[in-house]
Amino acid sequence: MRSQRLTYRPIDARDASRIAVLAGDWDIARMTARIPHPYSLVDADQWISSIESDEFVRAVERDGELIGAVGYIQRDAEQAEIGYWIGKPWWGNGYATEAASALMEFCFGQAGFKKLTCGHFIDNSASARVIKKLGFRRVGSDQQWCEARKSEVPTIRYIRRRPWLGRLWRGGER
């Protein structure tokens, strides 16, 4: 995968130390469901080695440097939940929107999903802006566990259906 300024590649064991530093920042970890805080090299190694077959995870790179991650978990044959994070030094440059947009294009095109879901913790206004730019529609709210905070956090949930023209990306309906 590629986008205007970023490239995307599978994450591997060599990325663990970089991921531990970037994702281990409290401001990143507290806005994700699964990243603990503190986040060690051992944690990053364990996460990388535990990526399941229903998960699609890609390193986000800018000029060959890992700056974040994007991915999805397949919920069923037609639907996936997307997620993303960008390291704090790169905030405010549109990288989260660019990376999530590239992931959406992949999901609707190559992966053939008909629906994508996502969410953000209620206090994550930056992610709310990204999700709005991507055209997701709010469908409700709930509570989701945050490993870094060690608590349930109010979460806003969204859905985005594949655009009608998305069928043309795959040569017809799935």
N, C-alpha and C positions, 0 to 999 in steps of 0.2 A: 504494500500500500504506500501511496505517496499523496501529499497534498502540496499546496503552494510552497510552504516553507519547511514542512516537516516530512520525515520518513518514519515508517512503522515496520518493526521486525519482531519476530518471536523473542520473548524474554528467555534468557538462559542463565545458568549458574554464575557466569562471569559478571552478571548485572547485580548480584546480591548486595555487594558493598555500596554501590551507588544508590540502589533502591532503599537500603537501610538508612542512609543519610537523608535522602530527600523525603521519603514517606515517613520517616521517623520524626520529622518536625511536628510539633504539637498542632500547629495550624492546619497541617494536612491530615494527620491521623484523626483528629477530632471531628472531621467532616466526612469520614468514611465509616462504613459499617464494620469492616473486618480488620483494619490495621490497629494493632495494639500500641500503647504508648507506655513506657519507651519501646522502641522497635529496634531490635538488635540485628546484627549480621546473621545470627542463628535463626531468628524469626524470618528474615528475608529468604534465607536458604530453604527453610522448611516450606514457606509459601510457594516458592518457585517449584520445588519438587512435588508439591501436592496439587498442582493445577490439574483439574479433572478433564476428561474428554468432552464434557459438555460446556467447558469454559474456553473462550477465545481471548487471549491476552497478548497485547503487543506493546513493546517499548516505543515510546514517542521520542524521536531524536531530532535535534536541531543541530545542523552542521556536525553530525557524527557523535554528538553528546546526548546521552540519555537525560531527558528533562521531565519525564512523566510516564504514564501508562494509560491505555484505553483497553476496553474489552467488553465482552458480554458473556452472560450465562444463558444458555438455551433453556427455555421453559417448556416448550413443546415444539412440534415440527414447524409451527407457524409463528412463534413468538420468542423474543429474547429480551432480557433486561440488560441495558448498557450501563457502564460506569466509566469514570475517568478521574485522573488527578494529574496536576501539573505542579512541579516543584516551585516553591515560593519565589526563588530568584527570577522566575519567568512569568510571574503573575502580571496581569494588566496589559499583556501584549496580544491577546486574542488567540493564544495557543490552545486553550481548552476548547473554545468554540471550533477552531479549525480541526483539532484532533477528533472531537466528538462528531463533527460533520462528516469527516472522512470515514469514521466507523459506521455511521448511519448509512452512508452510500454503499459501503461494503455489505452491511446487513441486508439492505433492501435489494441490492444487485446480486452479488455473488452468492451470498448465503441464502437468499430467497425468502427471508422472513416477511410476513405480512403485517406484523405489529411489533413495535418496540415499546418497552416501558422503561421508566427511570424514576428517580426520586431524589430529593435532597432534604437534609435536616432543615427544620424551620429557620434556623439561624444562619443558613448558608446562602446569603443573598447573591453572592457571585455565581454560584451554580444555578440559582433561580434565573439569573439573566441569560446564562448559556442555554439553558433548556428552553426558555422563551424564544431566543433567536433561532433555535433549531425547529420551531414550530410544533412542539409538543403541546398537548391539551391537558389541563389539570383534571384529574378524575377523582380526587379525594385526598384523604389524609389518614395516617395511622401512626403507630409507634414502631420504631425499628431499633434493634440493639446496636449500640456503638461500643465496640471493643475498647477503644481508647478512653472513653468516658465511663465505661463500666456501668452503663445504664441504658434504659429505653429512652429514645429521643423522638419528639414529635417530628413526623416526616410528611412531606407533601409528595403525592404520587402523580405521575403523568403517563400519557400514552400518545403514540404517534403511529398512524397507519401508513402503510406504504402508499406513496402517491400512485394515482392511476397510471401515469406514464412509467412508473417503476416496473410495470409488467413488461414493457418493451426492453428494459435492461436485461431481462432473462429470456426474452423471446416468447413470452406468454405466461399464463398462469402456471403456478407450480403444481 
